[in-house]
């Protein structure tokens, strides 16, 4: 991508060179905290906010609305909008507050702690299968792909016979090819229909699963319980999230530790460092490309000295905010001993990922389990020969051959 002072840059954000930071995004951030861009799909240009302070402002300021994008051909990375119009991800207060209140009850600290044994069981089973298959093995096939999907399916009590089909639907939704639009729309409709058919039974005879917890969650006085359709959309959001962040980050964290012996040795000497190190790994790794869901300015506003007009689209970059030198000194260096500071990998403000505690539990279980079970784990291929995902909005190796 080239820049000049007279043209709005077109930003495909298709950079996929291992885990190097996208140079186009870095150039935009260096130009200033707010830039004008055009994305591959959508009706208009957008503002892109890249500074930590600017992203924090946009994500917490009610003048910037996600709900306002519904029904519009908003600027985006994928041909088909990933989110449904009723999704919690495109709602504003007070409606989003109601949805988050219900969802939060499914992800309390106590409930996530209670989920951990189930996560550990899935990890142990997958690692046992990998060990029995013997080296070499593909870590993506054996761990990164199945763990988050199996975990969220386990927690939603999705029957085992249906899990492969749901996995296929989610992958179709994440594609970026122009030819994938109808296929993605059909996949989204199928996921929604699937969960809508499960919910009545969970209301009638609730179990210990997340879907039952959300279906029977208490609502504040004077508010209506969530409808079957709202719960179905929440379930779709959860299963998409479960196959996005954690899938990418298991592979990415393993890749970094297997190609950086000093960092790996540090954790091997003191495994108790891992929770803090995990936060630095999450901050550092660009686990996806470009941007996510935009907002629309409901009135004239100012972001970091830039005038924004009512009706303008505003995108934020959590990736760039995580590399803001004003918040993270020497931000392009991975430092596992860096003092922990809140990062934006799970979003910020009213749309911060409610399932982040579950994702952290999955990553902790997967990475510590992997390095404990296979202390001499190493790559079985030259790092330069690893193929990275280029067909979706995600950043992760399609295969990660390892041996031990």
C-alpha positions in Angstrom: 0.0 0.0 0.0 1.4 3.4 -1.0 0.5 6.8 0.5 0.2 10.2 -0.9 -1.3 13.3 0.5 -4.1 13.6 -2.0 -5.6 10.0 -2.1 -7.4 8.0 0.5 -5.4 4.7 0.7 -7.2 1.5 -0.1 -6.3 -1.0 2.7 -6.8 -4.7 1.9 -5.0 -5.5 5.2 -4.0 -8.9 3.6 -0.5 -9.0 5.1 0.2 -12.6 6.2 4.0 -12.9 6.7 4.3 -15.1 9.8 3.6 -13.0 12.8 5.3 -9.8 11.6 3.3 -6.7 12.1 1.4 -5.4 9.0 3.6 -2.7 7.6 0.6 -0.9 6.1 -1.0 -0.7 9.5 2.2 0.4 11.1 2.6 3.2 8.5 -0.9 4.4 9.2 -0.2 4.5 12.9 3.0 6.4 12.4 1.2 9.1 10.3 -1.0 9.9 13.2 -3.7 8.5 15.5 -6.5 9.0 13.0 -6.4 8.3 9.3 -8.9 8.1 6.4 -9.0 4.7 4.6 -11.1 2.6 2.2 -11.6 -1.1 2.8 -12.2 -3.9 0.3 -16.0 -4.0 0.8 -18.6 -1.5 1.7 -20.2 1.7 0.5 -17.9 4.4 1.9 -14.6 5.5 3.3 -13.9 5.3 7.0 -11.8 6.8 9.7 -9.3 4.5 11.3 -8.2 5.1 14.9 -4.9 3.5 15.8 -3.8 5.1 19.2 -4.6 3.5 22.5 -6.2 6.7 23.8 -8.2 7.2 20.6 -9.5 3.6 20.6 -10.4 3.8 24.2 -12.4 7.0 23.5 -14.3 5.5 20.6 -15.2 2.3 22.3 -16.5 4.1 25.4 -18.2 7.1 23.9 -21.9 6.7 23.2 -21.7 9.1 20.3 -20.1 6.3 18.3 -22.7 3.7 17.6 -22.4 0.1 16.4 -26.2 -0.3 16.2 -26.3 2.4 13.5 -24.5 0.2 11.0 -27.3 -2.3 10.9 -28.9 -2.4 7.4 -26.0 -0.5 5.8 -23.3 -1.6 3.5 -20.6 -0.6 6.0 -16.9 -0.7 5.2 -15.4 -4.1 6.1 -12.9 -6.9 5.4 -15.3 -9.7 4.3 -17.8 -9.8 1.5 -20.7 -10.9 3.8 -21.0 -9.1 7.2 -19.9 -11.7 9.8 -22.3 -10.5 12.5 -26.1 -10.8 12.4 -28.1 -7.6 12.8 -29.4 -8.8 16.2 -25.9 -9.8 17.5 -24.7 -8.4 20.8 -21.7 -7.1 18.8 -23.9 -4.5 16.9 -26.0 -3.3 19.8 -25.8 -0.1 21.9 -27.0 0.6 25.4 -29.4 0.0 26.9 -30.1 -3.1 24.7 -26.5 -4.3 24.8 -26.5 -3.9 28.6 -29.4 -6.3 28.8 -27.7 -8.8 26.5 -24.4 -8.5 28.3 -26.1 -8.9 31.7 -27.4 -12.3 30.6 -24.2 -13.4 29.0 -22.1 -12.3 31.9 -23.9 -14.7 34.2 -22.6 -17.5 32.0 -19.0 -16.3 32.4 -18.6 -15.4 36.0 -15.3 -16.1 37.6 -16.8 -19.0 39.5 -18.4 -20.5 36.4 -15.2 -20.2 34.4 -13.3 -21.8 37.3 -15.9 -24.6 37.2 -15.3 -24.9 33.4 -11.6 -25.4 33.8 -11.7 -29.2 34.5 -13.7 -29.7 31.2 -11.1 -27.6 29.3 -8.2 -29.6 30.9 -9.9 -32.9 30.0 -10.3 -31.9 26.3 -6.6 -30.8 26.2 -5.4 -34.0 27.9 -7.4 -36.1 25.4 -6.1 -34.2 22.4 -2.5 -34.4 23.6 -2.9 -38.1 24.3 -4.1 -38.7 20.8 -1.2 -36.7 19.4 1.3 -38.7 21.5 -0.2 -42.0 20.4 -0.1 -41.0 16.8 3.6 -40.3 17.3 6.0 -37.7 15.9 6.0 -35.9 13.6 2.5 -34.3 14.1 0.7 -31.2 13.0 -0.1 -29.1 16.1 -2.9 -27.3 14.2 -4.8 -30.5 13.4 -4.2 -32.1 16.8 -4.7 -29.1 19.1 -5.3 -25.6 17.8 -8.3 -26.3 15.7 -10.2 -28.9 17.7 -9.6 -27.5 21.2 -11.6 -24.3 21.1 -14.4 -25.8 19.0 -14.7 -28.9 21.1 -14.6 -26.8 24.3 -17.3 -24.4 23.3 -19.4 -27.3 21.9 -18.9 -29.1 25.2 -19.9 -26.0 27.2 -22.9 -25.4 25.0 -23.8 -29.2 25.2 -23.8 -29.5 21.4 -24.3 -33.2 20.5 -21.0 -34.8 19.3 -22.6 -35.8 16.0 -23.2 -32.2 15.1 -19.9 -30.7 16.0 -18.0 -31.2 12.6 -20.9 -29.6 10.8 -20.9 -26.5 13.0 -17.2 -26.2 12.6 -17.6 -26.1 8.8 -20.2 -23.4 9.0 -18.0 -21.2 11.1 -15.0 -21.5 8.7 -17.3 -20.5 5.8 -18.3 -17.4 7.7 -14.7 -16.2 8.1 -13.7 -16.3 4.4 -12.6 -13.1 2.7 -12.9 -14.1 -1.0 -15.5 -12.1 -3.0 -17.0 -15.4 -4.2 -17.7 -16.5 -0.6 -20.6 -14.0 0.1 -23.6 -16.3 -0.5 -21.9 -19.3 1.0 -21.1 -17.2 4.2 -24.7 -15.9 4.4 -26.1 -19.5 4.1 -23.7 -20.7 6.8 -24.7 -17.9 9.2 -28.4 -18.7 8.6 -27.7 -22.4 9.2 -25.9 -21.7 12.5 -28.7 -19.5 13.7 -31.4 -22.1 12.8 -29.4 -24.8 14.5 -29.3 -23.1 17.9 -32.9 -21.8 17.6 -34.0 -25.4 17.4 -32.0 -26.3 20.6 -33.2 -23.6 22.8 -36.9 -24.6 23.6 -35.7 -27.9 25.0 -33.0 -26.1 27.2 -35.7 -23.8 28.6 -38.0 -26.8 29.4 -35.3 -29.0 30.9 -32.2 -26.9 31.6 -28.9 -28.5 32.2 -25.5 -27.3 33.4 -24.4 -26.0 30.0 -23.9 -22.3 28.9 -27.0 -22.3 26.7 -29.2 -23.4 29.6 -27.5 -20.9 31.8 -28.3 -18.0 29.4 -31.8 -19.4 28.8 -32.6 -19.3 32.5 -30.6 -16.3 33.5 -32.2 -13.7 35.7 -33.1 -10.3 34.1 -33.3 -7.0 35.9 -36.8 -6.1 37.2 -39.0 -4.7 34.4 -37.0 -6.3 31.6 -38.1 -9.1 29.3 -36.2 -12.4 29.2 -34.2 -13.0 26.1 -36.2 -14.4 23.2 -35.3 -17.7 21.5 -33.9 -15.8 18.6 -31.8 -13.5 20.7 -30.3 -16.6 22.5 -29.6 -18.2 19.1 -27.7 -15.2 18.0 -25.7 -15.2 21.3 -24.9 -18.8 20.8 -23.7 -18.1 17.2 -21.5 -15.3 18.5 -20.0 -17.6 21.1 -19.2 -20.4 18.7 -17.7 -17.9 16.2 -15.5 -16.4 19.0 -14.5 -19.9 20.1 -13.2 -20.7 16.7 -11.4 -17.4 16.2 -9.2 -16.0 19.0 -8.2 -19.2 20.8 -7.6 -21.3 17.6 -5.3 -18.7 16.2 -3.5 -17.9 19.5 -2.7 -21.5 20.4 -0.8 -22.0 17.2 0.7 -18.5 17.3 1.9 -18.8 20.9 3.4 -22.3 20.2 5.1 -21.0 17.1 6.7 -18.1 18.9 7.9 -20.2 21.8 9.3 -22.8 19.4 11.2 -20.2 17.5 12.4 -18.2 20.5 14.4 -20.5 22.7 15.2 -17.8 25.3 11.5 -17.0 26.0 10.7 -20.7 26.1 13.6 -21.4 28.5 12.4 -18.5 30.7 8.9 -20.2 31.1 10.4 -23.7 31.5 12.5 -22.4 34.4 9.6 -20.7 36.1 6.1 -21.9 34.8 4.5 -19.6 37.4 5.4 -16.7 35.0 3.0 -17.9 32.4 -0.1 -16.0 33.3 1.8 -12.7 33.1 3.7 -13.9 30.0 0.4 -14.8 28.4 -0.8 -11.2 28.6 2.3 -10.0 26.8 1.9 -12.7 24.1 -1.7 -11.7 23.6 -0.6 -8.0 23.3 2.2 -8.8 20.9 0.7 -11.3 18.5 -1.3 -9.8 15.6 -3.8 -12.7 15.6 -6.1 -11.2 12.9 -5.9 -8.8 10.0 -7.0 -5.2 9.8 -10.2 -4.2 11.6 -13.5 -5.6 12.8 -16.9 -3.9 13.2 -17.1 -0.2 12.7 -19.2 2.5 14.4 -21.0 5.5 13.1 -20.7 8.9 14.6 -24.1 10.0 15.8 -23.0 13.6 16.0 -20.0 15.7 15.2 -17.1 14.8 17.5 -13.4 15.0 17.8 -10.9 12.1 18.2 -7.3 12.9 19.0 -7.6 16.4 17.4 -9.4 15.1 14.2 -12.9 16.4 13.5 -15.4 13.6 12.8 -18.7 14.5 11.2 -22.1 13.0 12.1 -22.7 9.9 9.9 -19.0 9.1 9.4 -17.9 5.5 9.8 -15.2 5.0 12.4 -13.0 1.9 12.6 -10.6 1.2 15.5 -7.5 -1.0 15.4 -6.9 -3.0 18.5 -3.8 -4.4 16.9 -2.3 -0.9 16.5 -3.4 0.2 19.9 -1.5 -2.8 21.3 1.7 -1.4 19.7 1.2 2.2 20.9 4.6 3.4 22.3 2.8 5.9 24.5 1.5 2.9 26.5 3.9 0.1 25.7 7.6 1.2 25.6 9.5 -0.5 22.7 6.1 -1.9 21.6 7.4 -4.1 18.8 9.6 -6.1 21.1 8.2 -9.2 22.8 9.1 -9.0 26.5 7.7 -11.7 28.6 8.9 -9.8 31.7 7.1 -6.7 30.7 4.9 -5.3 33.6 1.3 -6.3 32.9 -0.8 -3.5 31.5 -4.3 -3.9 30.1 -4.2 -4.6 26.3 -6.9 -4.6 23.7 -6.7 -8.1 22.2 -10.2 -8.9 23.6 -11.6 -5.4 22.7 -12.4 -2.6 25.0 -15.4 -0.8 26.6 -19.0 -1.9 26.1 -17.9 -4.6 23.6 -15.0 -6.1 25.5 -15.2 -9.9 25.0 -17.2 -11.4 27.9 -15.7 -14.8 27.1 -12.1 -13.6 27.5 -11.7 -15.5 30.8 -12.6 -18.7 29.0 -10.2 -18.0 26.2 -7.4 -17.3 28.8 -8.3 -20.7 30.5 -8.0 -22.5 27.1 -4.7 -20.9 26.2 -3.2 -21.5 29.7 -4.4 -25.2 29.6 -3.2 -25.8 26.0 0.2 -24.2 26.1 1.2 -25.3 29.6 -0.1 -28.8 28.9 1.7 -29.0 25.6 5.1 -27.9 27.0 4.7 -30.1 30.1 3.7 -33.2 28.1 6.3 -32.6 25.4 9.3 -30.9 27.1 11.6 -31.5 24.1 9.0 -30.3 21.5 10.5 -28.7 18.5 9.5 -27.7 14.9 9.8 -30.4 12.3 10.2 -27.9 9.5 12.2 -24.7 8.7 10.1 -21.8 10.0 10.4 -20.2 6.5 8.5 -23.2 5.1 5.4 -22.8 7.3 2.3 -21.8 5.3 0.2 -19.1 6.9 -3.5 -18.4 6.5 -4.2 -16.0 3.6 -7.9 -16.7 2.9 -9.6 -15.4 6.1 -9.3 -12.4 8.4 -7.2 -14.5 10.8 -3.4 -14.8 11.2 -2.1 -18.2 12.1 -0.2 -21.1 10.5 -2.3 -23.5 8.5 0.0 -26.3 9.6 2.6 -26.4 12.4 4.6 -29.6 12.1 6.3 -30.6 15.3 8.3 -33.5 16.7 9.7 -34.6 20.0 
